[in-house]
Amino acid sequence: MLLGAGRLGDFIGNPLGLIEREFVVWIDNSKEEIRAYWTVRGELPSDCSVITYNDGTVVERGSSSPKTFTAATAGVRPKLAAVVTAPDVSDSAYKPLGALKLANLVTPRIRFQHMPRGRYRIENPALTQYELYRGIGGEPDLDGNPWQTFTSLPFTTPALTAGFTYYFVLRLRNKHNLVSQNIDSWQLTIAGGGSAATNPSAPIEQSIAQAANGAARIRATYDYLSDEESVRGDTWAVWLTNTGVAPNPAVDPATYEEDMVFVDGEAKLDYTGGSNAHGATLKALVRVRKAGTPDVDSTNTAIMTATADAVGPAAPASSADFLGQSARQD
């Protein structure tokens, strides 16, 4: 049974609640009589009445659950509906559905509903604005107040203090007073002279781990979209020592370089160095490099440390799975 709620004229078009479908069942073997069961949602006034329809014809006013309907053709389910009417509607000739045949109410799996008043947001164009959040040396607090608000782009911020890295998130509040939920930030480092730094951002993640034969496995991730194209890195630069002395990128050339692959907003490094003596202290530094003449590197200085393990098992050779008589899985 398909149940709906009508828009009543004396409610000036405001929608009422709905009657929720329970179930419909044939009650005789010839399938000429069908009984519908339903409940009225508690949001409706208790003195509302219900008009039931069978193929667009009023069957009963003030109906209550359950109600029996007669099928025009045995075995063919009639098009049924129940409409809530306002408490003060008493005209016995009132037909909110008119002579509709309810052709759009043909499946008992669908319900048409209008929620009660008070469930909607009112548009207010004056609420529309951009909200800029700023963090100094770390991500901004998106639960706090925005640093700047404005109504159009582009927008020029107040001057930023030199010597800091700033993190920004820009959100949009719409005319319904709802704010976008984006959280990705972009960074800007202001050099000592007050101009924007020309170095790419540092890796957002990096790690070192023991590998077979005393080698070190070094991994890192670079959020390349956080940098403007003019300073965006394109190369991984890795410094690795096995003497226990930290590498000095100001003096030592990079041990390893690799062109970045840009995918889904992140470039990833997965590099395994050469063999080392068991127990050697390995120290590594990973930087993001914009290759050129000269190269320009990120300015991060954190050194990673690991101890070489040369007595563990060797790494397995390349392998493949064979699933019974299935084709080879490469």
Buried (B, 14 or more C-beta within 10 A) or exposed (E): BBBBBBEBEEBEEEBBBBBEBEEBEBEEEEBBBBBBEBEBBEEBEEEBBBBBBBBBEBBBBEBEBBBEBEBEEEEEBBBBBBBBBBEEBEEEEBBBBEEBEBEEBEEBEEBEBBBBEEEEEEEEEEEBBBBBBBBEEEBBEBEEEBBBEBEEEEEEEEEBEEEEBBBBBBBEBBBEEEBEEEEEBBBBBBEEEEEEBEBBBBBEEBBBEBBBBBBBBBBBBBBBEBBEEEBBBBBBBBBBBBEEEBBEBEEBEBBBBBEBEEEEEBBBBEBBBEBBEEEBBBBBBBBBBBBEEEBBBBBBEEEBEBBBBBEEEEEEEEEEEEEEEEEEEE
